[in-house]
Amino acid sequence: MMETNEYESGLNMLEELTTNAQQIQDQLMGEILSRNAGTEYLRRFLHGQADKQLFKKNVPIVSYEDIKPYIDRIANGEASSDVLSAETFIGTGTSGGQPKLIPVTAESANRMTMFNALRWSLVLKHVGDIDEAGKRMELMFAKPEVETPCGLKASAVSTRVFKGSSFRAILPKLYTSPFETIFCPDTKQSMYCQLLFGLMQRDEVFMIGSIFASTILRSIKFFENNWQELCSNIRTGQLSDWITDSGCRNAAASIMKPNSDLADLIENICQCKSWDGIIRKLWPKTKYIGAICTGAMMQYTAELEFYCGGLPLVSGFYGCSEGANGINLEPLCKPSDVSYTFLPNAVYYEFIPIEEESVEMKSNDKDTEPVDLVNVKPGRCYELLVTSSIGLYRYKVGDVLMVTGFHNNTPQFQFVGRQNVSLGVDVERTSESDILKAVTEAKILLDQLGLILTEYTSYGDTSSTPGHYVIFWELKAKEGNNGKELDPKVMEACCSRIEDSLHFTYRMYRKENIIAALEIRIVKQGTFEALMDYFVSRGASLSQYKTPICIKPKEALKILDSRVIAKFFSHKAPTI
Ligand code: AMP
């Protein structure tokens, strides 16, 4: 736990960083260039000079595919100091749904730890009276390392943090999950054991969390299916036989003992008719839920709020495998109001102005020159570029952000969506944030059916002409639903509401029959879990997993299509 002076120095550090953003960014750029100007990549553009103006003039803006050949060379055994960056080795990232190799440095995991400490200072400032002896029940899943062709081991950024010595030192005192359960390669065994340990220490838990909100909801669903067995294990002090992982079994053996009082108590809570506020009942000292609830995670907040019984949902940070970027200075604000204040000391940021309303979220032709961190304008949207010592130079992360204000001299951003995620069946393009907005409008209609939308994704079906948008929905009955069924009229109205909420070009194309009627396909419960299993089996990190808003791989589509239980179409063209 952080001492008071440590917590204050965290807050002071934040003030210092945000006040001196420009100087810190300039200094950082100087350091990156002087260390790496001799690499093959930068030599091509800077001819050995560590000059910021030349950097801006000559170094191209790139996407992952552009630098992949360089990353592959390092993965194949070439020294990174010759190719991309002085200190780089290889790690993995998953943004965009596809696993990929990315450069990392030993420093990047340490920076993440520093970042976490700053977040923690803010939580202490805002949440206040946290029990000194309390624990965090964070659901964490390490991902097995990937071996590159030359035998280098690459792991996800979350896994590198879990492995780090500073994290391991604080784990037993501050977290309910033992190390072995986080590193258990079987995610079901891992989740079962992490829930079990969390229940056994329920009186100490002051925070429940995961990186992304979807992981907490998955764990609640898993708990719904397994609470009887968990209680029986607590009653007998014995772990179920199907938990075969030796690490989990050893961890359990060291602390499990029969506890029928606790088992009775949990059983009573779970047998309640309503699971409204169940998290608060099971872990009564919990002060907040810590998980990213913004962007694509926003869809999970309604359901999470139901289980949390009024606990604040704290979206603490905005980051990615390529760098930790922003921190939420107002952790108690509503997910829809969250802005992230960028920290200028780890990554050099640039921002490409874009038109938010532009159909394709394309860069605005008139004004595409990237601007520096301190020069962004409130109310405008930008695509994020990062340059850092890991060997990424003017690299598009793929996220679109909107400036909401400044803290001292540092801008604050709301997450808008992923840039390269788009749905399209003709020449029109619909961005992630467009889909998100339209589905948010339509799902309000489900209230009258006593249903909640728990997960969704989309797909551009071009198997017939004209093509049409397909939105897959997984639904759940609200408490007190009393068996109300899917009413075709309401479902058709949902399809129309989505169409009405989409952008002008979509509506126009639809009216002119260049795009056919939008379809909602209802899938069985558990479908999105199967989808996640598929992506995890292909290398995605469970801790960092986010359901793709737009589905591309054929196999993923098969998983969804094989579980469809109803289909509905819009019956009228949208209004223009
Ligand atoms: P990964 O590199 O796999 O960990 O994924 C990083 C991506 O997750 C980012 O580029 C964003 O698209 C998304 N992400 C991370 N943090 C947030 C956040 N606070 N709000 C919304 N999306 C986020």
Boltz pocket constraint, residues with backbone or C-beta under 6 A from the ligand:
constraints:
  - pocket:
      binder: B
      contacts: [[A, 93], [A, 94], [A, 95], [A, 96], [A, 292], [A, 293], [A, 294], [A, 295], [A, 296], [A, 297], [A, 315], [A, 317], [A, 318], [A, 319], [A, 320], [A, 321], [A, 322], [A, 397], [A, 398], [A, 399], [A, 415], [A, 418], [A, 544]]
      max_distance: 6.0
